[in-house]
């Protein structure tokens, strides 16, 4: 069941502003011209390199502007951005990652463009923060399974227990995983996870590695983002994925264009391109869900709302349930 998203209400003191009207044609033409004169754009992101490559290739094809990207973990990327802001030495034009509250804090420390390009018109207001950050995609957590060993295909969490399937279990080493386990415990109960442990598990801090292990037959099933499996599927791996019927939670991905970046106009143009139907098709391939899609958006896992005490409690529960220390 897809649930309505709880997004920006708590983002910045509970405020959500309507998307501003689009810039006039002459004003936007000046932005495009200035962006082409800058000739380059830099993107920081947390998703796959392949997505950045496809996005910037399409952007280059349309505008003739070269792009480069830096991919990394969300916490490391935000730390890098904050360091650049503190040093007044921004190296990035568009920042694309989870963590809307962290982005709002960064936007309060350095000027951020309030989107008013052609693609902003009609953008759902609940997916724009007052300081300029925009939710561009939603990554649902899916059941990823080995098609050679898991039969019949699962439709929900309950289809994964009592059959001897070895599950690859990501640890709550990240706030997102801790929040996700908190939600699934509320939905499924601790007895479910005890059954998972009884069937057999493998663990690890890297979910990408766990997905690869399912593809290699080292385990049978894991819970991860579809895009973490799609590259392997396209390469011929015996993998498939399904969104669980009883509840779908997701990681929202937000982006902002920085006014003080090295190529500010190219940054504005890239963010507007990311908001366009063409950009959305690239960003939300491989299981991602656009905020422009018809139907409900999966409920967000609000990792930023997790307190240290809650994360510690989930970690202790996880260690007791699976009789292992949380891998770091």
Secondary structure, DSSP 8 states (H G I E B T S, - for coil): -------GGGTSTT----------HHHHHHHHHHHHHH-EEEEEESS-HHHHHHHHHHHHHHH--EEEEEE--HHHHHHHHHHHHHTT----SEEEES-HHHHHHHHHHS-B----SGGGTT--GGGB-TTS-EEEEEEEEEEEEETTTS-S---SGGGGSSS---EEEE-TTSHHHHHHHHHHHHHH-HHHHHHHHHH-EEEES-HHHHHHHHHTTS-SEEEEETHHHHHHHHTT-SEEEE--TT--EEEEEEEEEBTTSTTHHHHHHHHHHHHSHHHHHHHT-TTEE-TTSSS---EE--GGG--HHHHHHHHHHHHHHHTS----
